C-alpha cells in the first residue's frame, strides 16, 4: 500500500519541483526568508513572538519543508522493502 502511494505521489513531487524551481542556496539564507519589516531590530517578547509567527512561512519560502517531504517520500519505500525482506527471512527460518 505504501509503495502504491509512493508511485502515485512521485510524479506529483516531480511536477512540483519542476514547476517551482528549488534552489539549495535558499536553505542557507534563512534570514532573507523572514519578510517582517524590522524583525531583526526588535527586542524581547516582541521579537520572539514575531519570529515564532513568521517561522512557518519562512520555512515554506526557503523550501526546507519541501525537501523534508521529498526525503520522507523516498524513505517510505526503502523502509517498506526492509520490512518485507525482514519478514521474508523470519518466515524462512520458521519453516
KEBATI-860128 format. One record per residue: x, y, z of N, C-alpha, C, O in turn; residue number from 1. Coordinates in Angstrom, 3 decimals, padded with zeros to 6 digits. Layout:
BEGIN
nx / ny / nz / cax / cay / caz / cx / cy / cz / ox / oy / oz / num
X / Y / Z / X / Y / Z / X / Y / Z / X / Y / Z / NUM
...
//
This chain:
BEGIN
nx / ny / nz / cax / cay / caz / cx / cy / cz / ox / oy / oz / num
000.825 / -001.185 / 000.000 / 000.000 / 000.000 / 000.000 / 000.880 / 001.264 / 000.000 / 000.582 / 002.233 / -000.698 / 1
001.973 / 001.242 / 000.795 / 002.868 / 002.394 / 000.833 / 003.579 / 002.571 / -000.510 / 003.796 / 003.696 / -000.962 / 2
003.933 / 001.468 / -001.134 / 004.597 / 001.543 / -002.431 / 003.654 / 002.129 / -003.489 / 004.083 / 002.917 / -004.332 / 3
002.399 / 001.755 / -003.448 / 001.420 / 002.315 / -004.378 / 001.265 / 003.814 / -004.153 / 001.216 / 004.586 / -005.112 / 4
001.187 / 004.229 / -002.890 / 001.080 / 005.655 / -002.584 / 002.307 / 006.407 / -003.071 / 002.202 / 007.519 / -003.587 / 5
003.471 / 005.791 / -002.905 / 004.699 / 006.428 / -003.366 / 004.685 / 006.596 / -004.880 / 005.030 / 007.660 / -005.394 / 6
004.287 / 005.548 / -005.589 / 004.279 / 005.619 / -007.049 / 003.264 / 006.635 / -007.568 / 003.437 / 007.199 / -008.649 / 7
002.215 / 006.862 / -006.800 / 001.225 / 007.860 / -007.200 / 001.726 / 009.271 / -006.915 / 001.514 / 010.178 / -007.721 / 8
002.390 / 009.464 / -005.774 / 002.829 / 010.809 / -005.404 / 004.152 / 011.226 / -006.037 / 004.443 / 012.420 / -006.101 / 9
004.956 / 010.286 / -006.502 / 006.239 / 010.635 / -007.103 / 006.092 / 011.564 / -008.310 / 006.818 / 012.556 / -008.385 / 10
005.192 / 011.294 / -009.252 / 005.035 / 012.252 / -010.364 / 004.569 / 013.626 / -009.891 / 004.932 / 014.642 / -010.483 / 11
003.766 / 013.662 / -008.827 / 003.318 / 014.957 / -008.291 / 004.500 / 015.749 / -007.746 / 004.613 / 016.951 / -007.988 / 12
005.388 / 015.068 / -007.003 / 006.576 / 015.733 / -006.484 / 007.459 / 016.229 / -007.618 / 007.968 / 017.349 / -007.572 / 13
007.639 / 015.402 / -008.627 / 008.483 / 015.795 / -009.765 / 007.895 / 017.003 / -010.476 / 008.619 / 017.937 / -010.818 / 14
006.609 / 016.989 / -010.696 / 005.959 / 018.118 / -011.369 / 006.058 / 019.379 / -010.522 / 006.256 / 020.471 / -011.055 / 15
005.923 / 019.238 / -009.221 / 006.009 / 020.406 / -008.340 / 007.406 / 021.009 / -008.367 / 007.553 / 022.226 / -008.481 / 16
008.429 / 020.173 / -008.263 / 009.793 / 020.689 / -008.244 / 010.225 / 021.238 / -009.602 / 011.073 / 022.128 / -009.664 / 17
009.657 / 020.725 / -010.682 / 009.973 / 021.263 / -011.993 / 009.247 / 022.588 / -012.247 / 009.790 / 023.474 / -012.908 / 18
008.027 / 022.726 / -011.727 / 007.252 / 023.948 / -011.930 / 007.746 / 025.080 / -011.036 / 007.778 / 026.233 / -011.465 / 19
008.129 / 024.770 / -009.806 / 008.602 / 025.773 / -008.853 / 010.052 / 025.444 / -008.534 / 010.308 / 024.604 / -007.671 / 20
011.004 / 026.078 / -009.201 / 012.406 / 025.688 / -009.031 / 012.867 / 025.795 / -007.577 / 012.600 / 026.777 / -006.884 / 21
013.553 / 024.772 / -007.155 / 014.063 / 024.692 / -005.791 / 015.548 / 025.033 / -005.824 / 016.318 / 024.397 / -006.543 / 22
015.945 / 026.025 / -005.053 / 017.336 / 026.446 / -005.010 / 017.925 / 026.098 / -003.652 / 017.406 / 026.523 / -002.619 / 23
019.004 / 025.328 / -003.648 / 019.612 / 024.881 / -002.403 / 020.173 / 026.046 / -001.599 / 020.244 / 025.959 / -000.374 / 24
020.577 / 027.145 / -002.260 / 021.125 / 028.277 / -001.524 / 020.072 / 028.961 / -000.661 / 020.418 / 029.651 / 000.298 / 25
018.777 / 028.780 / -000.986 / 017.718 / 029.356 / -000.163 / 017.663 / 028.709 / 001.216 / 017.211 / 029.336 / 002.175 / 26
018.113 / 027.473 / 001.327 / 018.122 / 026.809 / 002.628 / 019.123 / 027.444 / 003.574 / 018.918 / 027.422 / 004.788 / 27
020.198 / 028.009 / 003.050 / 021.259 / 028.560 / 003.894 / 021.103 / 030.053 / 004.140 / 021.815 / 030.612 / 004.975 / 28
020.196 / 030.707 / 003.438 / 019.958 / 032.137 / 003.616 / 018.613 / 032.342 / 004.306 / 017.709 / 032.981 / 003.769 / 29
018.508 / 031.789 / 005.494 / 017.236 / 031.821 / 006.220 / 016.834 / 033.235 / 006.593 / 015.649 / 033.567 / 006.572 / 30
017.796 / 034.067 / 006.931 / 017.484 / 035.433 / 007.365 / 016.733 / 036.202 / 006.274 / 015.891 / 037.044 / 006.586 / 31
017.022 / 035.928 / 005.017 / 016.348 / 036.614 / 003.918 / 014.913 / 036.122 / 003.729 / 014.118 / 036.792 / 003.070 / 32
014.573 / 034.976 / 004.289 / 013.226 / 034.427 / 004.126 / 012.210 / 035.092 / 005.060 / 011.005 / 035.018 / 004.819 / 33
012.688 / 035.733 / 006.110 / 011.794 / 036.427 / 007.042 / 011.480 / 037.805 / 006.467 / 012.377 / 038.633 / 006.307 / 34
010.209 / 038.050 / 006.157 / 009.817 / 039.281 / 005.479 / 009.184 / 040.317 / 006.396 / 008.762 / 041.372 / 005.924 / 35
009.106 / 040.042 / 007.692 / 008.531 / 041.003 / 008.624 / 009.450 / 042.223 / 008.718 / 010.626 / 042.080 / 009.051 / 36
008.929 / 043.420 / 008.430 / 009.793 / 044.599 / 008.485 / 010.263 / 044.866 / 009.914 / 009.471 / 044.854 / 010.856 / 37
011.552 / 045.104 / 010.054 / 012.116 / 045.443 / 011.360 / 012.230 / 044.284 / 012.323 / 012.432 / 044.496 / 013.519 / 38
012.106 / 043.074 / 011.837 / 012.137 / 041.903 / 012.724 / 013.452 / 041.815 / 013.484 / 013.455 / 041.538 / 014.684 / 39
014.556 / 042.044 / 012.812 / 015.868 / 041.853 / 013.434 / 016.253 / 043.014 / 014.344 / 017.250 / 042.932 / 015.061 / 40
015.475 / 044.092 / 014.323 / 015.731 / 045.205 / 015.243 / 014.877 / 045.107 / 016.508 / 015.131 / 045.825 / 017.475 / 41
013.875 / 044.234 / 016.515 / 013.007 / 044.070 / 017.680 / 013.773 / 043.416 / 018.826 / 014.801 / 042.770 / 018.623 / 42
013.243 / 043.602 / 020.037 / 013.871 / 043.012 / 021.213 / 012.808 / 042.383 / 022.107 / 011.632 / 042.741 / 022.051 / 43
013.249 / 041.441 / 022.927 / 012.395 / 040.844 / 023.940 / 011.278 / 039.990 / 023.390 / 011.431 / 039.301 / 022.382 / 44
010.143 / 040.050 / 024.078 / 008.994 / 039.205 / 023.746 / 008.413 / 039.564 / 022.385 / 007.870 / 038.702 / 021.694 / 45
008.525 / 040.829 / 021.998 / 008.025 / 041.244 / 020.682 / 008.808 / 040.541 / 019.572 / 008.222 / 040.098 / 018.585 / 46
010.135 / 040.436 / 019.733 / 010.964 / 039.741 / 018.748 / 010.592 / 038.266 / 018.674 / 010.397 / 037.725 / 017.586 / 47
010.493 / 037.619 / 019.828 / 010.223 / 036.178 / 019.839 / 008.838 / 035.848 / 019.295 / 008.671 / 034.853 / 018.589 / 48
007.850 / 036.671 / 019.615 / 006.511 / 036.394 / 019.080 / 006.475 / 036.589 / 017.565 / 005.850 / 035.799 / 016.856 / 49
007.136 / 037.626 / 017.064 / 007.174 / 037.841 / 015.609 / 007.970 / 036.741 / 014.921 / 007.596 / 036.280 / 013.842 / 50
009.074 / 036.319 / 015.549 / 009.902 / 035.260 / 014.961 / 009.142 / 033.937 / 014.907 / 009.175 / 033.249 / 013.886 / 51
008.467 / 033.577 / 015.981 / 007.718 / 032.321 / 016.004 / 006.535 / 032.352 / 015.045 / 006.190 / 031.330 / 014.452 / 52
005.913 / 033.515 / 014.888 / 004.804 / 033.617 / 013.948 / 005.295 / 033.484 / 012.508 / 004.640 / 032.844 / 011.685 / 53
006.433 / 034.079 / 012.206 / 006.940 / 034.126 / 010.827 / 007.671 / 032.848 / 010.412 / 007.796 / 032.584 / 009.216 / 54
008.157 / 032.045 / 011.367 / 008.986 / 030.884 / 011.050 / 008.326 / 029.883 / 010.104 / 008.983 / 029.472 / 009.147 / 55
007.077 / 029.462 / 010.300 / 006.489 / 028.513 / 009.332 / 006.456 / 029.057 / 007.906 / 006.674 / 028.316 / 006.948 / 56
006.183 / 030.348 / 007.771 / 006.143 / 030.951 / 006.437 / 007.545 / 031.019 / 005.841 / 007.720 / 030.818 / 004.640 / 57
008.536 / 031.301 / 006.671 / 009.923 / 031.353 / 006.184 / 010.385 / 029.971 / 005.738 / 011.096 / 029.846 / 004.741 / 58
009.987 / 028.938 / 006.467 / 010.350 / 027.578 / 006.067 / 009.701 / 027.198 / 004.743 / 010.313 / 026.523 / 003.915 / 59
008.466 / 027.632 / 004.547 / 007.800 / 027.361 / 003.270 / 008.483 / 028.096 / 002.129 / 008.635 / 027.550 / 001.036 / 60
008.901 / 029.351 / 002.381 / 009.584 / 030.119 / 001.344 / 010.940 / 029.533 / 000.999 / 011.347 / 029.553 / -000.163 / 61
011.645 / 029.010 / 001.997 / 013.003 / 028.512 / 001.751 / 013.012 / 027.160 / 001.059 / 014.002 / 026.809 / 000.417 / 62
011.953 / 026.404 / 001.172 / 011.907 / 025.084 / 000.560 / 012.322 / 023.970 / 001.500 / 012.403 / 022.817 / 001.077 / 63
012.586 / 024.277 / 002.760 / 013.021 / 023.259 / 003.713 / 011.935 / 022.199 / 003.930 / 012.239 / 021.010 / 004.031 / 64
010.692 / 022.620 / 004.000 / 009.611 / 021.652 / 004.199 / 009.417 / 020.782 / 002.960 / 009.079 / 019.603 / 003.072 / 65
009.630 / 021.358 / 001.789 / 009.509 / 020.571 / 000.563 / 010.612 / 019.515 / 000.502 / 010.375 / 018.381 / 000.086 / 66
011.803 / 019.894 / 000.915 / 012.909 / 018.945 / 000.939 / 012.636 / 017.836 / 001.948 / 012.933 / 016.671 / 001.683 / 67
012.077 / 018.184 / 003.092 / 011.741 / 017.187 / 004.103 / 010.662 / 016.228 / 003.593 / 010.743 / 015.024 / 003.835 / 68
009.668 / 016.745 / 002.898 / 008.625 / 015.880 / 002.339 / 009.203 / 014.933 / 001.294 / 008.804 / 013.771 / 001.222 / 69
010.129 / 015.418 / 000.492 / 010.756 / 014.573 / -000.513 / 011.585 / 013.466 / 000.140 / 011.575 / 012.326 / -000.324 / 70
012.294 / 013.797 / 001.203 / 013.081 / 012.785 / 001.922 / 012.166 / 011.706 / 002.480 / 012.464 / 010.517 / 002.361 / 71
011.053 / 012.109 / 003.090 / 010.113 / 011.117 / 003.619 / 009.482 / 010.285 / 002.513 / 009.261 / 009.086 / 002.683 / 72
009.192 / 010.917 / 001.381 / 008.605 / 010.176 / 000.262 / 009.570 / 009.132 / -000.276 / 009.143 / 008.078 / -000.748 / 73
010.858 / 009.409 / -000.210 / 011.849 / 008.437 / -000.657 / 012.174 / 007.414 / 000.425 / 012.583 / 006.296 / 000.113 / 74
012.000 / 007.778 / 001.676 / 012.327 / 006.897 / 002.789 / 011.271 / 005.813 / 002.994 / 011.612 / 004.699 / 003.394 / 75
010.027 / 006.104 / 002.738 / 008.945 / 005.146 / 002.979 / 009.114 / 003.871 / 002.162 / 009.001 / 002.788 / 002.737 / 76
009.381 / 003.931 / 000.846 / 009.567 / 002.674 / 000.107 / 010.796 / 001.888 / 000.562 / 010.783 / 000.657 / 000.544 / 77
011.855 / 002.587 / 000.968 / 013.045 / 001.890 / 001.457 / 012.720 / 001.128 / 002.733 / 013.121 / -000.025 / 002.890 / 78
012.000 / 001.761 / 003.635 / 011.590 / 001.078 / 004.864 / 010.638 / -000.076 / 004.563 / 010.715 / -001.133 / 005.188 / 79
009.761 / 000.130 / 003.622 / 008.838 / -000.930 / 003.226 / 009.601 / -002.144 / 002.709 / 009.291 / -003.274 / 003.087 / 80
010.590 / -001.927 / 001.852 / 011.380 / -003.042 / 001.333 / 012.187 / -003.717 / 002.445 / 012.354 / -004.936 / 002.433 / 81
012.683 / -002.940 / 003.398 / 013.416 / -003.513 / 004.528 / 012.514 / -004.444 / 005.340 / 012.913 / -005.561 / 005.669 / 82
011.312 / -003.994 / 005.660 / 010.406 / -004.820 / 006.454 / 009.913 / -006.040 / 005.677 / 009.682 / -007.091 / 006.275 / 83
009.751 / -005.925 / 004.389 / 009.381 / -007.086 / 003.577 / 010.501 / -008.118 / 003.615 / 010.248 / -009.310 / 003.791 / 84
011.745 / -007.656 / 003.448 / 012.885 / -008.583 / 003.488 / 013.035 / -009.211 / 004.864 / 013.348 / -010.397 / 004.970 / 85
012.818 / -008.447 / 005.902 / 012.918 / -008.971 / 007.269 / 011.833 / -010.014 / 007.534 / 012.108 / -011.063 / 008.117 / 86
010.616 / -009.733 / 007.113 / 009.530 / -010.694 / 007.286 / 009.799 / -011.963 / 006.487 / 009.502 / -013.064 / 006.950 / 87
010.353 / -011.815 / 005.299 / 010.664 / -012.971 / 004.466 / 011.722 / -013.857 / 005.129 / 011.582 / -015.079 / 005.165 / 88
012.782 / -013.233 / 005.653 / 013.835 / -014.038 / 006.292 / 013.322 / -014.702 / 007.563 / 013.701 / -015.836 / 007.856 / 89
012.471 / -014.024 / 008.322 / 011.916 / -014.647 / 009.522 / 010.994 / -015.803 / 009.170 / 010.977 / -016.819 / 009.866 / 90
010.227 / -015.657 / 008.093 / 009.330 / -016.753 / 007.705 / 010.112 / -017.944 / 007.156 / 009.681 / -019.087 / 007.310 / 91
011.246 / -017.693 / 006.524 / 012.083 / -018.800 / 006.015 / 012.750 / -019.557 / 007.167 / 012.952 / -020.767 / 007.069 / 92
013.092 / -018.867 / 008.248 / 013.722 / -019.512 / 009.392 / 012.756 / -020.432 / 010.126 / 013.170 / -021.458 / 010.665 / 93
011.477 / -020.079 / 010.154 / 010.489 / -020.859 / 010.889 / 010.103 / -022.127 / 010.156 / 009.565 / -023.043 / 010.777 / 94
010.354 / -022.214 / 008.878 / 009.962 / -023.391 / 008.113 / 010.903 / -024.501 / 008.322 / 010.726 / -025.577 / 007.751 / 95
//
